[in-house]
């Protein structure tokens, strides 16, 4: 009898590398025996919006999960062509999540940000809102297996200096900075998985999780 298929959360965790070795083996064993789940996983990976740029995570968790959920929910039959399915899901995902991202996640070209400022192939900017606090997170390659991480306050929050951002690797604190003059800089951070934890007046208001890795061709 065919085993129960993993839900969207489990597939998203598998794609993001968050499963334990034992759970990962279970998912892979299921994929080897379930054409439907394997096809859904292939469709989702085909839509990975980070084939250029810095190879973050490879994308924010909410994007992977949105992709998996939409692929699962869209009414496409297994007899549709792979290309047709991919196009259908791509339009749906772009419509749902493109307003959450700067264009750097979706294009291979240089991206204009605020007039003449540009984002190069080794630099990504992401806008994040934590409750009533708007931030911009910039990650730029700084050398072999290293990156600079800049955090800026945006909008009305520029007048409020009581924001602290802490860089953590797992549960270990790497560095903690006040957003002095509305920005903070973490320099020469080695490629790995991290969290940025934001605190306002001593209270946590949000977390941004990401990963820094080289791309397959080693340029970022």
C-alpha contacts under 8 A as a table, 3 or more apart, distances in Angstrom:
res1	aa1	res2	aa2	distance
3	X	30	X	7.60
5	X	30	X	7.49
5	X	37	X	7.27
6	X	9	X	7.98
6	X	10	X	5.83
6	X	11	X	6.53
6	X	27	X	7.37
7	X	10	X	5.43
7	X	11	X	6.45
8	X	11	X	5.15
8	X	12	X	6.05
8	X	65	X	7.17
8	X	68	X	5.93
8	X	69	X	5.89
8	X	72	X	7.58
9	X	12	X	5.09
9	X	13	X	6.12
9	X	65	X	6.92
10	X	13	X	5.05
10	X	14	X	6.16
11	X	14	X	4.95
11	X	15	X	6.25
11	X	27	X	7.88
11	X	41	X	7.62
11	X	68	X	7.34
12	X	15	X	5.11
12	X	16	X	6.17
12	X	64	X	6.15
12	X	65	X	5.47
12	X	68	X	6.51
13	X	16	X	5.09
13	X	17	X	6.08
13	X	18	X	5.06
13	X	19	X	6.02
14	X	17	X	5.21
14	X	18	X	6.14
14	X	19	X	5.80
14	X	24	X	6.50
14	X	27	X	7.56
15	X	18	X	7.82
15	X	64	X	7.80
16	X	57	X	6.89
16	X	58	X	7.70
16	X	61	X	7.51
16	X	64	X	7.81
19	X	22	X	7.89
19	X	23	X	5.78
19	X	24	X	5.58
20	X	23	X	5.21
20	X	24	X	5.99
21	X	24	X	5.05
21	X	25	X	6.17
22	X	25	X	5.24
22	X	26	X	6.44
23	X	26	X	5.03
23	X	27	X	6.33
24	X	27	X	5.18
24	X	28	X	6.17
25	X	28	X	5.09
25	X	29	X	6.01
26	X	29	X	5.08
26	X	30	X	6.26
27	X	30	X	5.07
27	X	31	X	6.16
28	X	31	X	4.96
28	X	32	X	6.22
29	X	32	X	5.24
29	X	33	X	6.82
30	X	33	X	5.30
30	X	34	X	6.02
31	X	34	X	5.09
31	X	35	X	7.05
31	X	37	X	6.17
31	X	38	X	5.33
32	X	35	X	7.69
32	X	38	X	7.59
34	X	37	X	5.67
34	X	38	X	6.27
35	X	38	X	5.08
35	X	39	X	5.96
36	X	39	X	5.20
36	X	40	X	6.23
36	X	78	X	7.91
37	X	40	X	5.05
37	X	41	X	6.14
38	X	41	X	5.10
38	X	42	X	6.19
39	X	42	X	5.04
39	X	43	X	6.16
40	X	43	X	5.13
40	X	44	X	6.22
40	X	68	X	7.46
40	X	71	X	6.31
40	X	72	X	6.95
41	X	44	X	5.15
41	X	45	X	6.19
41	X	68	X	7.50
42	X	45	X	5.17
42	X	46	X	6.05
43	X	46	X	5.05
43	X	47	X	6.54
43	X	71	X	7.29
43	X	82	X	7.94
43	X	85	X	7.72
43	X	86	X	6.14
44	X	47	X	5.23
44	X	48	X	6.62
44	X	64	X	7.73
44	X	67	X	5.84
44	X	68	X	5.98
44	X	71	X	6.85
45	X	48	X	5.07
46	X	86	X	7.34
47	X	67	X	7.66
47	X	86	X	7.35
47	X	90	X	6.37
48	X	51	X	6.71
48	X	58	X	7.51
48	X	59	X	7.41
48	X	64	X	7.71
49	X	52	X	7.95
49	X	59	X	6.89
49	X	105	X	5.60
49	X	106	X	5.44
50	X	53	X	6.41
50	X	54	X	7.69
50	X	55	X	5.99
50	X	56	X	7.29
50	X	58	X	5.87
50	X	59	X	6.10
50	X	105	X	5.49
50	X	106	X	6.95
51	X	55	X	7.16
51	X	108	X	7.99
52	X	55	X	7.10
52	X	105	X	7.51
52	X	107	X	7.32
52	X	108	X	5.57
52	X	121	X	7.36
53	X	104	X	7.18
53	X	105	X	7.29
53	X	108	X	7.51
53	X	121	X	5.31
53	X	122	X	6.03
53	X	123	X	6.79
53	X	124	X	6.69
53	X	220	X	7.17
54	X	121	X	7.46
54	X	122	X	5.99
54	X	123	X	6.65
54	X	124	X	6.68
54	X	140	X	7.90
54	X	141	X	7.81
54	X	212	X	7.15
54	X	213	X	7.31
54	X	214	X	7.41
54	X	215	X	7.26
54	X	220	X	5.60
55	X	58	X	4.92
55	X	59	X	7.32
55	X	211	X	7.66
55	X	212	X	6.62
55	X	213	X	6.05
55	X	214	X	6.88
55	X	215	X	6.12
55	X	220	X	7.60
56	X	59	X	5.34
56	X	60	X	7.30
56	X	210	X	5.93
56	X	211	X	5.04
56	X	212	X	5.58
56	X	213	X	7.05
57	X	60	X	6.26
57	X	61	X	7.56
57	X	193	X	7.91
57	X	210	X	5.29
57	X	211	X	4.56
57	X	212	X	7.00
58	X	211	X	7.37
59	X	63	X	6.40
59	X	64	X	6.70
59	X	105	X	7.88
59	X	210	X	7.80
60	X	63	X	5.51
60	X	64	X	6.85
60	X	209	X	7.39
60	X	210	X	6.68
61	X	64	X	5.28
61	X	65	X	6.22
61	X	209	X	7.84
62	X	65	X	5.13
62	X	66	X	5.91
63	X	66	X	4.99
63	X	67	X	6.05
63	X	97	X	6.97
64	X	67	X	5.11
64	X	68	X	6.23
65	X	68	X	5.11
65	X	69	X	6.02
66	X	69	X	5.13
66	X	70	X	5.99
66	X	93	X	7.06
66	X	97	X	7.85
67	X	70	X	5.24
67	X	71	X	6.07
67	X	89	X	7.95
67	X	93	X	6.18
68	X	71	X	5.25
68	X	72	X	6.19
69	X	72	X	5.13
69	X	73	X	6.10
70	X	73	X	4.98
70	X	74	X	5.79
70	X	89	X	6.94
70	X	92	X	7.41
70	X	93	X	7.00
71	X	74	X	5.60
71	X	89	X	6.23
74	X	89	X	7.36
76	X	80	X	6.81
76	X	85	X	6.71
77	X	80	X	5.65
78	X	81	X	7.89
80	X	84	X	6.51
80	X	85	X	6.50
81	X	84	X	5.19
81	X	85	X	6.30
82	X	85	X	5.17
82	X	86	X	6.10
83	X	86	X	5.12
83	X	87	X	6.24
84	X	87	X	5.21
84	X	88	X	6.23
85	X	88	X	5.12
85	X	89	X	6.18
86	X	89	X	5.32
86	X	90	X	5.92
87	X	90	X	5.08
87	X	91	X	6.30
88	X	91	X	5.54
88	X	92	X	6.54
89	X	92	X	5.09
89	X	93	X	6.07
90	X	93	X	5.20
90	X	94	X	5.97
91	X	94	X	5.21
91	X	95	X	6.08
92	X	95	X	5.19
92	X	96	X	6.23
93	X	96	X	5.10
93	X	97	X	6.06
93	X	98	X	7.72
94	X	97	X	5.52
94	X	98	X	5.09
95	X	98	X	6.06
95	X	99	X	7.95
96	X	99	X	7.50
97	X	100	X	5.40
97	X	101	X	7.14
98	X	101	X	5.48
98	X	102	X	7.71
98	X	103	X	7.87
99	X	102	X	7.68
100	X	127	X	7.45
100	X	128	X	7.94
101	X	104	X	7.72
101	X	105	X	6.78
101	X	126	X	6.18
101	X	127	X	6.72
102	X	105	X	6.50
102	X	125	X	6.67
102	X	126	X	5.83
102	X	127	X	6.92
103	X	106	X	5.31
103	X	107	X	6.26
103	X	111	X	6.67
104	X	107	X	5.72
104	X	108	X	7.45
104	X	110	X	7.75
104	X	111	X	6.16
104	X	119	X	7.60
104	X	124	X	6.29
104	X	125	X	7.21
105	X	124	X	7.93
107	X	110	X	7.98
107	X	111	X	7.97
108	X	121	X	7.95
109	X	121	X	7.86
110	X	118	X	6.67
110	X	119	X	5.93
110	X	120	X	5.71
110	X	121	X	6.85
111	X	118	X	5.66
111	X	119	X	5.38
111	X	120	X	7.38
112	X	115	X	6.53
112	X	116	X	6.52
112	X	117	X	6.02
112	X	118	X	4.69
112	X	119	X	6.62
113	X	116	X	6.90
113	X	117	X	5.28
113	X	118	X	5.58
113	X	119	X	7.06
114	X	117	X	5.96
119	X	122	X	7.79
119	X	123	X	5.59
119	X	124	X	6.44
119	X	125	X	7.53
120	X	123	X	5.22
120	X	124	X	7.67
121	X	124	X	7.84
121	X	220	X	7.86
122	X	140	X	5.69
122	X	141	X	5.51
122	X	220	X	5.84
123	X	138	X	7.04
123	X	139	X	5.63
123	X	140	X	4.24
123	X	141	X	6.54
124	X	138	X	5.65
124	X	139	X	5.36
124	X	140	X	6.51
125	X	136	X	6.71
125	X	137	X	5.55
125	X	138	X	4.34
125	X	139	X	6.49
126	X	136	X	5.71
126	X	137	X	5.20
126	X	138	X	6.49
127	X	134	X	7.38
127	X	135	X	5.84
127	X	136	X	4.53
127	X	137	X	6.35
128	X	134	X	6.07
128	X	135	X	5.29
128	X	136	X	6.19
128	X	137	X	7.52
129	X	132	X	6.81
129	X	133	X	5.55
129	X	134	X	4.45
129	X	135	X	6.06
130	X	133	X	5.10
130	X	134	X	6.48
130	X	135	X	7.89
130	X	205	X	5.84
130	X	206	X	5.41
131	X	205	X	6.62
131	X	206	X	7.80
133	X	153	X	7.64
133	X	154	X	7.88
133	X	157	X	6.26
134	X	153	X	6.08
134	X	154	X	5.24
134	X	155	X	6.69
134	X	157	X	6.90
135	X	151	X	6.89
135	X	152	X	5.56
135	X	153	X	4.62
135	X	154	X	5.34
136	X	151	X	5.78
136	X	152	X	5.16
136	X	153	X	6.45
136	X	154	X	6.81
137	X	149	X	7.13
137	X	150	X	5.82
137	X	151	X	4.70
137	X	152	X	6.59
138	X	149	X	5.75
138	X	150	X	5.05
138	X	151	X	6.41
139	X	147	X	6.63
139	X	148	X	5.82
139	X	149	X	4.67
139	X	150	X	6.48
140	X	147	X	5.42
140	X	148	X	5.32
140	X	149	X	6.62
141	X	144	X	7.99
141	X	145	X	7.91
141	X	146	X	6.08
141	X	147	X	4.22
141	X	148	X	6.34
141	X	220	X	6.63
142	X	146	X	5.42
142	X	147	X	4.56
142	X	148	X	5.96
142	X	188	X	6.48
143	X	146	X	5.18
143	X	147	X	6.76
143	X	188	X	7.89
145	X	190	X	5.66
145	X	191	X	5.27
145	X	213	X	7.42
145	X	214	X	7.14
146	X	188	X	5.22
146	X	189	X	5.18
146	X	190	X	4.43
146	X	191	X	5.64
147	X	187	X	6.84
147	X	188	X	5.17
147	X	189	X	5.13
147	X	190	X	6.51
147	X	191	X	7.12
147	X	212	X	7.94
148	X	185	X	7.07
148	X	186	X	5.74
148	X	187	X	4.60
148	X	188	X	5.41
148	X	189	X	6.18
149	X	185	X	5.81
149	X	186	X	5.04
149	X	187	X	6.50
149	X	189	X	7.64
150	X	183	X	7.06
150	X	184	X	5.72
150	X	185	X	4.54
150	X	186	X	6.34
151	X	179	X	7.71
151	X	183	X	5.41
151	X	184	X	5.22
151	X	185	X	6.52
152	X	179	X	7.32
152	X	182	X	5.65
152	X	183	X	4.26
152	X	184	X	6.64
153	X	157	X	5.91
153	X	158	X	5.61
153	X	179	X	7.71
153	X	182	X	5.26
153	X	183	X	6.36
154	X	157	X	5.92
154	X	158	X	6.00
155	X	158	X	6.14
156	X	159	X	6.27
156	X	160	X	7.92
157	X	160	X	5.19
157	X	161	X	7.94
158	X	161	X	7.23
158	X	181	X	7.93
158	X	182	X	5.70
160	X	163	X	7.34
160	X	182	X	7.99
161	X	178	X	7.61
161	X	179	X	6.30
161	X	180	X	6.47
161	X	181	X	7.06
161	X	182	X	6.57
162	X	178	X	7.19
162	X	179	X	7.43
162	X	200	X	5.92
162	X	201	X	5.79
163	X	178	X	5.92
163	X	179	X	5.72
163	X	198	X	7.05
163	X	199	X	5.74
163	X	200	X	4.72
163	X	201	X	6.77
164	X	176	X	7.06
164	X	177	X	5.66
164	X	178	X	4.29
164	X	179	X	5.89
164	X	198	X	5.86
164	X	199	X	5.10
164	X	200	X	6.45
164	X	202	X	7.96
165	X	176	X	5.83
165	X	177	X	5.54
165	X	178	X	6.32
165	X	179	X	7.11
165	X	184	X	7.90
165	X	196	X	6.40
165	X	197	X	5.53
165	X	198	X	4.59
165	X	199	X	6.28
166	X	173	X	7.07
166	X	174	X	7.55
166	X	175	X	5.83
166	X	176	X	4.10
166	X	177	X	6.31
166	X	195	X	7.98
166	X	196	X	5.56
166	X	197	X	5.04
166	X	198	X	6.56
167	X	173	X	6.14
167	X	174	X	5.45
167	X	175	X	5.32
167	X	176	X	6.16
167	X	194	X	6.88
167	X	195	X	5.82
167	X	196	X	4.75
167	X	197	X	6.51
168	X	171	X	6.33
168	X	172	X	5.47
168	X	173	X	4.40
168	X	174	X	5.26
168	X	175	X	7.20
168	X	194	X	5.59
168	X	195	X	5.11
168	X	196	X	6.37
168	X	197	X	7.51
169	X	172	X	5.25
169	X	173	X	6.42
169	X	174	X	6.70
169	X	193	X	6.44
169	X	194	X	4.65
169	X	195	X	6.36
170	X	193	X	7.83
170	X	194	X	6.70
170	X	195	X	7.42
173	X	176	X	7.49
175	X	186	X	7.64
177	X	180	X	7.98
177	X	184	X	6.43
178	X	184	X	6.83
179	X	182	X	4.95
179	X	183	X	4.63
179	X	184	X	5.05
180	X	183	X	5.66
180	X	184	X	6.52
186	X	189	X	6.89
190	X	212	X	7.88
191	X	211	X	7.31
191	X	212	X	4.60
191	X	213	X	5.46
191	X	214	X	7.89
192	X	211	X	5.62
192	X	212	X	5.16
192	X	213	X	6.55
193	X	209	X	7.64
193	X	210	X	5.91
193	X	211	X	4.09
193	X	212	X	6.23
194	X	209	X	5.92
194	X	210	X	5.67
194	X	211	X	6.05
195	X	207	X	6.51
195	X	208	X	5.55
195	X	209	X	4.36
195	X	210	X	6.37
196	X	207	X	5.53
196	X	208	X	5.09
196	X	209	X	6.43
197	X	204	X	7.15
197	X	205	X	7.95
197	X	206	X	6.11
197	X	207	X	4.52
197	X	208	X	6.64
198	X	204	X	5.76
198	X	205	X	5.72
198	X	206	X	5.37
198	X	207	X	6.11
199	X	202	X	5.52
199	X	203	X	5.06
199	X	204	X	4.18
199	X	205	X	5.52
199	X	206	X	7.36
200	X	203	X	5.24
200	X	204	X	6.36
200	X	205	X	6.54
213	X	220	X	7.51
214	X	217	X	7.82
214	X	218	X	5.41
214	X	219	X	6.89
214	X	220	X	5.11
215	X	218	X	5.06
215	X	219	X	6.35
215	X	220	X	5.70
